[in-house]
Amino acid sequence: MNIRLDLNLPDHLTLPPERLKLDLAIGLYVDDQVSMGKAAEIAGLGVLEFQKELANREIAVHYGIDELEADLKTLQSLNRL
């Protein structure tokens, strides 16, 4: 789904569109509305770049059971466990 937003921001807010997309993506991620991968996509970044942005803002990465299980399966398939 694509949504176009037209915002009337105060003149003193001169944020570039990339920054607005990043801020929106981080807000959605923090509120558990989207996964990290989807948030990175919304922001127009790779997952590692998005993680760096979270770290710069001192926002903890959500790492739940599902992610742990997926990582364990990946490690097992690579014979790393």
C-alpha positions in Angstrom: 0.0 0.0 0.0 1.3 3.4 -0.9 0.1 6.5 0.9 1.0 10.0 0.0 1.0 12.6 2.7 1.0 16.4 2.2 2.1 18.1 5.3 2.1 21.7 6.2 5.0 22.0 8.5 6.0 25.2 10.3 8.6 27.2 8.4 11.3 26.6 11.0 11.1 22.9 10.4 13.3 22.4 7.4 13.7 18.6 7.6 14.5 16.8 4.4 12.1 14.1 3.2 14.7 11.4 4.0 14.7 12.5 7.7 10.9 12.5 7.9 10.8 9.0 6.5 13.5 7.8 9.0 11.6 9.4 11.9 8.3 7.9 10.8 10.0 4.4 10.4 11.6 4.6 13.8 8.3 5.6 15.5 6.5 2.7 13.9 9.2 0.3 14.9 9.4 1.6 18.5 5.6 1.2 18.7 5.8 -2.4 17.4 3.7 -1.5 14.4 6.3 -2.8 11.9 9.3 -5.1 11.9 12.9 -3.9 11.7 13.1 -5.0 8.1 9.9 -3.1 7.2 11.0 0.0 9.1 14.3 0.0 7.3 12.4 -0.3 4.0 10.2 2.6 4.9 13.3 4.7 5.8 14.9 3.7 2.6 17.9 2.1 4.4 19.4 -1.3 4.7 18.8 -3.2 8.0 22.3 -2.5 9.3 22.0 1.2 8.5 18.7 1.3 10.3 20.2 -0.5 13.3 23.0 2.2 13.4 20.3 4.9 13.4 18.6 3.2 16.3 21.9 3.0 18.1 22.7 6.7 17.4 19.4 7.5 19.1 20.0 5.0 22.0 16.9 3.0 21.0 17.1 -0.7 21.9 16.7 -3.3 19.2 13.6 -5.5 19.6 14.9 -9.1 19.7 12.2 -11.6 20.6 11.8 -15.3 20.6 10.9 -15.4 16.9 14.1 -13.6 15.9 16.1 -15.9 18.1 14.6 -19.0 16.7 15.2 -17.7 13.1 18.8 -16.9 13.9 19.3 -20.3 15.5 17.9 -22.1 12.4 20.2 -20.0 10.2 23.2 -20.9 12.3 22.3 -24.6 12.2 21.9 -24.5 8.5 25.4 -23.0 8.2 26.8 -25.6 10.6 27.8 -22.9 13.0 26.2 -24.6 16.1 
